Amino acid sequence: MSISHFDWKFYINFYTDIKAANINTEDKALEHYITHGSLENRKIFLDVEKYLKSNDNSGDSLFSSIDNDTLTGINRELLHYLIKDCKIGIQCNVLEIGCNIACLSLPLIKYLKSGKYYGIDRDKQCIDWCKHKIMPFCDASFKLLDDLRLPFDEGEFDVVFTGTLFSNISQENVDIYLNEINRVLKKGGQFIFSIFMTHQSQITTKTKKLKTRLNKINGVQFLTNSRNEKANVHSDEHIWECLEKAHFELKDTLFGNWSDMSNTSMYQDLISAVKNR
């Protein structure tokens, strides 16, 4: 593939670890790709129209429209979990918080035949890209998140999910977001999210299979990888307490393979909860 196809905005928005490392210019993105990305077989552009116009049916065949190496880690697991385990119906209205450029959610967008996908993100470039590259080809909507209040009405969604939110917010903001998520969900609606939780770190800091390094500064725990990219780690007790206060009932918890507690292909922990009132 020619380097002339390199789409630096796609590259930094598609790979959240790159953006988290403050690689935010064309020169930095290209340097990262030449130094790391090419060796890691990272993609440098996405043909959105090709994926959205494919003729796959629902179920497992949804994922055949995107290469296996595209939907990796928590993103692929999360989409399978939404459709297979949480039994998201084709009529549901679904919100993704932290959608970036939403290409990892394209199978879900296509799956929602009579429902609708909504994506929000703090990055205006991501939202502008989605509006230009995705909205013309499907029934999806994208909005900019410019404060802690979600820009939607009460009870608007059947499902809210996020693969990135809890890696980027502090423990102090967990309550705020959970209350907002509860507000926009219908009663009985599902909230599904990925997260790193400390109950695993207490076990895995002494194991050989830990892929990231656990750090603690001023009482705040976070993980870093080999390129010093960070993800927040939350106390499981705090998460359970916040879920209960925000009127969510815990439904399921799956452990990720960043520790020795799981042998699945999912990297982060994955939690689902139901709004009970």
C-alpha positions in Angstrom: 0.0 0.0 0.0 1.4 3.3 -1.1 2.2 5.9 1.6 0.4 8.4 -0.6 -2.9 6.8 0.8 -1.9 7.9 4.3 -4.9 9.7 6.0 -3.3 11.1 9.1 -6.6 12.3 10.7 -8.1 8.8 10.2 -4.9 7.3 11.6 -4.9 9.2 14.9 -8.6 9.0 15.4 -9.0 5.3 14.6 -6.2 4.3 17.0 -7.1 5.9 20.3 -3.7 4.9 21.9 -2.0 7.1 19.3 -4.2 10.1 20.0 -3.8 9.6 23.8 0.0 10.0 23.3 -0.5 13.5 21.9 0.3 12.6 18.4 -1.9 15.3 16.9 -0.3 16.6 13.7 0.3 15.2 10.2 4.1 15.1 10.7 3.8 13.3 14.1 1.3 10.8 12.7 3.4 10.0 9.7 6.5 9.6 11.9 4.6 7.3 14.2 3.4 5.2 11.3 6.9 4.9 9.7 8.5 4.1 13.1 5.8 1.9 14.7 2.6 1.6 12.7 4.0 0.0 9.6 5.6 -2.7 11.7 2.3 -3.2 13.6 0.3 -3.5 10.4 -1.9 -0.5 11.3 -4.3 0.8 8.7 -3.8 4.2 7.2 -7.2 4.8 5.7 -10.7 3.3 5.7 -13.0 2.8 2.7 -16.2 3.5 4.6 -18.5 3.3 1.6 -17.3 -0.2 0.8 -18.1 -1.5 4.3 -21.5 0.2 4.5 -22.6 -0.9 1.0 -21.7 -4.6 1.5 -24.5 -7.1 1.4 -24.0 -9.0 4.7 -26.9 -10.2 6.7 -27.2 -9.9 10.5 -25.3 -12.1 13.0 -21.8 -13.3 12.6 -21.7 -12.3 8.9 -21.9 -8.7 9.9 -18.3 -8.8 10.8 -17.1 -10.3 7.5 -17.4 -6.9 5.9 -14.5 -5.6 7.9 -11.1 -7.4 8.0 -10.4 -9.4 11.1 -7.4 -7.3 11.9 -9.5 -4.1 11.9 -11.9 -5.2 14.7 -9.4 -6.1 17.4 -9.4 -6.3 21.2 -12.1 -4.6 23.1 -13.8 -3.1 20.1 -14.5 -6.5 18.4 -15.5 -8.1 21.6 -17.8 -5.2 22.5 -19.7 -5.4 19.3 -20.1 -9.2 19.5 -21.2 -8.8 23.2 -23.8 -6.1 22.2 -25.4 -8.2 19.5 -25.0 -11.7 20.8 -25.0 -11.6 24.6 -27.0 -8.4 25.3 -29.4 -9.3 22.4 -29.6 -5.8 21.0 -32.6 -5.7 18.7 -32.5 -4.2 15.2 -35.1 -1.7 16.3 -33.0 -0.2 19.2 -31.8 3.3 19.4 -28.1 3.0 20.5 -25.7 5.7 21.7 -21.9 5.3 21.7 -20.0 7.7 23.9 -16.5 8.4 22.6 -17.2 7.2 19.1 -14.1 8.7 17.5 -14.7 8.1 13.8 -17.1 5.2 14.4 -15.5 2.8 11.9 -15.3 0.1 14.5 -19.1 0.5 15.0 -20.0 0.2 11.3 -21.4 -3.4 11.6 -23.6 -2.2 14.4 -24.8 0.8 12.4 -25.7 -1.6 9.6 -27.4 -4.0 12.0 -29.9 -1.4 13.3 -32.4 -1.8 10.4 -35.3 0.0 12.1 -33.4 1.6 15.0 -30.7 4.2 14.9 -27.1 4.7 15.9 -25.9 7.9 17.6 -22.3 8.7 18.2 -20.8 11.5 20.3 -17.2 12.6 20.9 -15.3 15.6 22.3 -13.1 15.8 19.2 -14.7 18.1 16.6 -12.5 16.7 13.8 -13.9 13.2 14.6 -17.5 14.4 14.5 -16.9 16.4 11.3 -15.3 13.3 9.7 -18.3 11.1 10.6 -20.8 13.6 9.3 -18.9 13.8 6.0 -17.9 10.1 5.6 -20.6 8.1 7.3 -23.9 10.0 7.6 -24.5 10.2 3.8 -24.4 6.4 3.6 -26.6 5.3 6.5 -29.1 6.3 9.2 -26.7 7.5 11.8 -26.3 10.7 13.7 -23.2 12.4 15.3 -22.9 15.2 17.8 -20.1 17.0 19.6 -19.8 16.5 23.3 -18.7 19.9 24.7 -19.5 19.4 28.4 -20.5 16.7 30.9 -24.2 16.9 29.9 -25.2 14.5 27.1 -27.0 16.4 24.3 -30.1 14.2 24.3 -33.6 14.0 25.8 -34.6 11.8 28.8 -35.3 8.2 27.9 -34.2 8.5 24.3 -32.1 5.3 24.1 -32.5 1.6 24.6 -28.7 1.1 24.8 -25.7 3.2 25.7 -22.2 1.8 25.3 -18.6 3.0 25.4 -15.2 1.4 24.8 -13.2 4.4 25.8 -15.0 6.7 28.4 -13.7 5.2 31.6 -10.1 5.1 30.4 -10.2 8.8 30.0 -12.2 10.2 33.0 -11.3 10.6 36.6 -13.0 8.7 39.5 -14.6 12.1 40.5 -16.5 12.3 37.1 -17.9 8.7 37.2 -20.9 9.8 39.2 -21.7 12.6 36.7 -21.5 10.5 33.6 -23.5 7.6 35.1 -26.3 10.0 36.1 -26.4 11.4 32.6 -26.4 8.0 31.1 -29.3 7.0 33.3 -31.1 10.1 32.3 -31.0 9.4 28.5 -31.8 5.7 28.9 -35.3 4.2 28.9 -36.2 2.2 32.0 -34.8 -1.2 31.6 -32.3 0.1 29.1 -28.7 -1.3 29.1 -25.4 0.4 29.7 -22.4 -1.6 28.5 -18.8 -0.3 29.0 -15.2 -1.4 29.1 -12.9 -0.5 31.9 -9.7 -1.3 33.9 -10.5 -2.1 37.5 -8.2 -2.4 40.5 -9.3 -5.8 41.7 -7.3 -7.2 38.8 -4.3 -5.0 39.4 -3.9 -6.3 42.9 -3.5 -9.8 41.4 -1.7 -9.1 38.1 1.1 -6.8 39.3 3.1 -9.9 40.2 2.3 -11.9 37.0 4.4 -12.3 33.9 1.5 -11.8 31.5 0.7 -8.2 32.3 1.0 -6.3 29.1 1.0 -2.8 30.6 2.7 -1.2 33.6 0.6 -0.1 36.6 1.4 3.4 38.0 0.2 5.5 40.8 0.6 9.3 41.2 -1.2 11.2 44.0 -3.4 8.3 44.6 -4.6 8.0 41.0 -3.8 4.7 39.3 -3.2 4.3 35.6 -1.7 1.9 33.1 1.0 2.7 30.6 2.3 0.7 27.7 5.7 0.7 26.0 5.1 4.1 24.4 4.0 5.7 27.7 0.3 6.0 26.6 -2.0 6.1 29.6 -5.4 4.7 30.6 -7.1 5.4 33.9 -7.7 2.5 36.3 -10.8 2.6 38.5 -11.6 1.1 41.9 -14.1 -1.7 41.4 -15.8 -0.7 44.8 -16.2 2.8 43.5 -17.7 1.7 40.2 -20.2 -0.6 42.0 -21.2 2.2 44.4 -21.6 4.7 41.6 -23.7 2.3 39.5 -26.0 1.7 42.5 -26.3 5.4 43.3 -27.2 6.1 39.6 -30.0 3.4 39.8 -28.2 0.7 37.7 -28.4 -3.0 38.5 -25.3 -4.9 37.6 -26.0 -7.6 35.0 -22.7 -9.1 34.0 -18.9 -8.6 34.5 -16.3 -10.2 32.1 -12.6 -10.0 32.9 -10.2 -8.9 30.2 -6.9 -10.6 29.3 -4.7 -7.7 30.4 -4.4 -9.9 33.5 -4.3 -13.6 34.1 -8.0 -13.7 35.2 -9.2 -14.3 31.6 -8.1 -16.2 28.5 -10.5 -14.4 26.2 -9.4 -12.1 23.3 -10.9 -9.2 25.1 -8.3 -6.8 26.6 -10.2 -4.7 29.1 -12.9 -5.7 31.6 -16.4 -5.5 30.2 -19.5 -4.6 32.3 -23.2 -4.5 31.5 -25.8 -2.9 33.8 -29.5 -2.2 33.5 -31.4 1.0 34.5 -33.9 -0.1 37.1 -35.5 3.3 37.7 
